[in-house]
Amino acid sequence: MAARIHLVRHGVSAHVHDGSWVNAERARRFVELYDAAGIRDEPPLPEALDAAARADTLVASTLPRAIESVRRLAPDRDADLTPLLREIDFESPEWLRLRLPVGVWDVMGHAIYTYHIMRRRPTPALERAREATDWLLARVKKDATLLAVTHGGFRRFLLATLVDRGWTPEFTRKTYHNWSVWSFRGP
């Protein structure tokens, strides 16, 4: 049996945006508040609970929403924490001086990072994903399973670096919702 890695997106953030349109500066402030918040009191998806129950090793990002999520998934177990698994940094075009909904800022960031991932363009996020992949691979033993609670944007970079290292995705459709699980089988 090959080693497996499950990448789980954290639970729904407890930070609630008021819906106002914001400029890049206020979008950055939104991200800061989002990063400081924990998660809502909502149960994890059954697939995430099942993956956690079967995992030999648990790890998570050091952001509060990831720490609270791994505790919700496995309340009686310890997890190794690392800043390597934290979310990607907010990035916006410097020339853009518009006020937009937070969701539009998120879509623009998604597009920018999709381009970086597809081209394997050297960026701090891609370099950190490579380091995080090294860190994960050092912790997953042969014939064992590791579950990592991370973030929606950064998980996309981890997907790319795991595939580059010969890991096979065990899902046909990427879902991005909170508590979703992306599973990989080792080479």
C-alpha positions in Angstrom: 0.0 0.0 0.0 1.3 3.4 -0.9 1.5 6.4 1.3 -1.4 8.8 1.2 -1.8 12.5 1.9 -5.1 14.3 2.5 -5.2 18.1 2.1 -8.3 19.5 3.9 -9.5 23.0 3.6 -10.3 24.5 7.0 -13.8 25.1 8.3 -15.8 28.3 7.6 -14.1 31.4 9.0 -15.8 33.1 11.9 -15.0 36.5 10.3 -17.9 38.0 8.6 -17.5 40.8 6.0 -20.2 43.5 5.9 -20.6 43.3 2.1 -19.2 46.7 1.4 -17.1 47.4 -1.6 -13.4 47.9 -0.7 -10.2 49.2 -2.2 -7.0 47.2 -2.2 -6.0 48.6 1.2 -9.3 47.6 2.8 -9.1 44.2 1.1 -5.8 43.6 2.8 -7.3 44.6 6.1 -10.1 42.1 5.4 -7.5 39.4 4.9 -5.8 40.3 8.2 -9.1 40.0 10.1 -9.9 36.8 8.3 -6.5 35.4 9.2 -6.9 36.3 12.9 -10.4 34.6 13.1 -11.2 31.1 14.1 -14.0 29.0 12.6 -17.8 29.0 13.0 -19.5 26.4 15.1 -20.4 24.2 12.3 -19.7 20.4 12.0 -17.0 19.2 9.5 -18.1 17.3 6.5 -18.2 13.5 7.0 -15.5 13.0 4.4 -13.1 15.2 6.4 -14.0 13.4 9.7 -13.4 10.0 8.0 -10.0 11.1 6.6 -8.9 12.4 10.0 -10.0 9.2 11.7 -7.9 7.1 9.3 -4.9 9.4 9.3 -1.7 8.2 11.1 -0.3 11.8 11.3 -2.1 15.1 11.6 -0.6 18.5 10.6 -2.0 22.0 10.2 -1.2 25.6 9.3 -0.5 27.9 12.2 -3.5 30.2 11.4 -6.3 30.0 13.9 -8.9 28.7 11.5 -6.6 25.7 10.6 -5.7 25.0 14.2 -9.4 25.1 15.3 -10.3 22.9 12.3 -7.8 20.1 13.1 -9.0 20.2 16.7 -12.6 19.8 15.5 -11.6 16.9 13.2 -9.6 15.0 15.9 -10.2 16.5 19.3 -8.2 13.8 21.2 -5.1 13.9 19.0 -2.1 16.2 18.6 -1.2 17.8 15.3 2.1 19.2 14.2 1.8 22.9 13.3 3.8 24.8 10.7 3.6 28.2 9.1 4.7 26.5 5.8 1.0 25.5 5.3 -0.5 29.0 5.9 -2.5 30.7 3.2 -0.9 32.5 0.3 -0.4 36.3 0.7 -3.0 38.7 -0.7 -1.8 40.0 -4.0 -3.5 42.8 -6.1 -2.4 44.7 -9.1 -0.6 47.9 -7.9 -2.2 50.0 -10.6 -5.8 49.0 -9.7 -7.4 51.8 -7.7 -11.0 50.5 -7.7 -13.5 49.7 -5.0 -14.7 46.2 -5.5 -16.5 43.4 -3.5 -14.2 41.2 -1.5 -15.2 38.3 -3.7 -14.0 40.1 -6.8 -10.6 40.7 -5.1 -10.5 37.0 -4.3 -11.3 36.0 -8.0 -8.5 38.3 -9.2 -6.1 36.7 -6.8 -7.3 33.2 -7.9 -6.6 34.2 -11.6 -3.1 35.6 -10.8 -2.1 32.5 -8.8 -3.6 30.1 -11.4 -1.3 31.7 -13.9 1.7 31.3 -11.6 0.9 27.7 -10.9 0.3 26.7 -14.5 3.6 28.3 -15.6 5.4 27.1 -12.5 6.5 30.7 -12.4 8.9 31.3 -9.5 7.0 33.1 -6.7 7.3 33.1 -2.9 4.1 31.0 -2.7 5.5 28.3 -5.1 8.8 28.2 -3.2 7.0 27.8 0.1 4.8 25.1 -1.4 8.0 23.2 -2.4 9.3 23.6 1.2 5.9 22.6 2.6 5.9 19.5 0.3 9.3 18.5 1.6 8.1 19.0 5.2 5.0 16.8 4.5 6.9 14.1 2.7 9.3 13.9 5.6 6.4 13.1 7.9 4.4 10.6 5.9 5.8 7.1 6.3 5.5 4.4 3.7 2.1 2.7 3.9 0.8 5.5 6.2 -1.6 8.4 5.8 -1.1 12.1 6.6 -3.9 14.6 6.9 -2.9 18.3 6.5 -5.4 21.1 7.3 -4.4 24.0 5.1 -6.1 26.8 3.0 -8.0 27.0 -0.3 -5.4 29.1 -2.2 -2.3 27.4 -0.9 -3.7 23.9 -1.4 -3.6 24.6 -5.1 0.1 25.2 -4.9 0.5 22.0 -2.9 -1.4 20.1 -5.5 1.1 21.2 -8.2 4.2 20.4 -6.1 2.9 17.0 -5.1 2.1 16.1 -8.7 5.6 17.4 -9.7 7.0 14.8 -7.2 5.0 11.9 -8.7 2.0 11.9 -6.3 -1.3 10.9 -7.9 -4.5 12.9 -7.2 -7.3 10.5 -6.1 -10.1 12.9 -7.0 -11.6 13.7 -10.4 -13.1 17.1 -9.5 -11.5 19.7 -7.3 -14.0 21.1 -4.8 -13.0 24.3 -3.0 -15.6 24.4 -0.3 -14.6 24.4 3.4 -13.9 21.0 4.8 -13.3 19.5 1.3 -10.6 16.9 1.0 -8.1 16.4 -1.8 -6.4 13.0 -1.5 -3.1 11.9 -3.1 -1.4 8.5 -3.4 2.4 8.3 -3.2 4.6 7.1 -6.0 
